[in-house]
Amino acid sequence: MQAILHQIASGLAAGGIYASLAIALVLIYRCTSSVNFAQGELAMFSTYMSWALVQAGASWWVAFAIVVVGSFMLGVALDRTIFQPLRHKPVLSVVAASIALLIILNSLVGWLFGHELQEFATPFGGTLSRAEPFLSAHEAGVLLVTIAELAAVFVFFRFTRFGLAMRAVAVNPASAELAGINTNKVLAVGWGLAAVAGAVAGLMAAPIVFLEPSMMMSPLIYALAGALLGGIASPVGAVVGGFTVGVLENLLGAYVVGNDLKLTCIMLLIIATLVLRPAGIFGKTAQARV
């Protein structure tokens, strides 16, 4: 029983990373009606920037703060220069641009920092005397950071005027613009927030998976599975789906199929979700009159 509880607790910690990345995917989906396949590489790029700052002598949390601000500015810049001009183009154009951005960032980081594994120390040192059988100090820290991040996202969307404007633009951009909302500005902020959420996921994942240019490939797949399971247009669904996938991944790897096939099982989950309930558990099927 203790081993099962440990797997569940570790799965929740991993699920927190997937939930954070899934939130980023949902934000971009609501901006572009498409999945940003470069979201993992953006997170990886931000993580490497933080690592470089730490190597230069900055403390972990100072680097974290700098990278969060920098990630927001990078997300806004990407929207302004690449994705805003594609806003009224076919969805395939956005998908192609995101895949191109994925390859560019992966190659750029490999060129700048190399492809060797790098260690990235956790900021959550010490031990947890009571929780240690179930969670490491880093896993507990990941959960706390993720919960704080998700609470901030909830407050932003629920209680701020800009958050309400983002919700309005996501539902009906044309009506929001007629109501006086600057949709381009709102969507640019959405890209910035998505970059921040991805950066947090990357920084929390780095001490576990080590730094290398492809470090966020698997987390992106798990986050996408969580977003699709909960509802790619639903922030709440993405969070629930991310935590669910994290627990499933750990239990499947430990007790059912082993580590070699757990990713395959998650891919099957993605296919099953798309076939049986494309809108996800918390999503709503869109209806359009023809």
Summary of the structure (lengths in Angstrom):
residues: 290
radius of gyration: 18.7
end to end distance: 55.1
largest distance: 61.9
contacts: 1019
relative contact order: 0.19
helix: 73%
strand: 1%
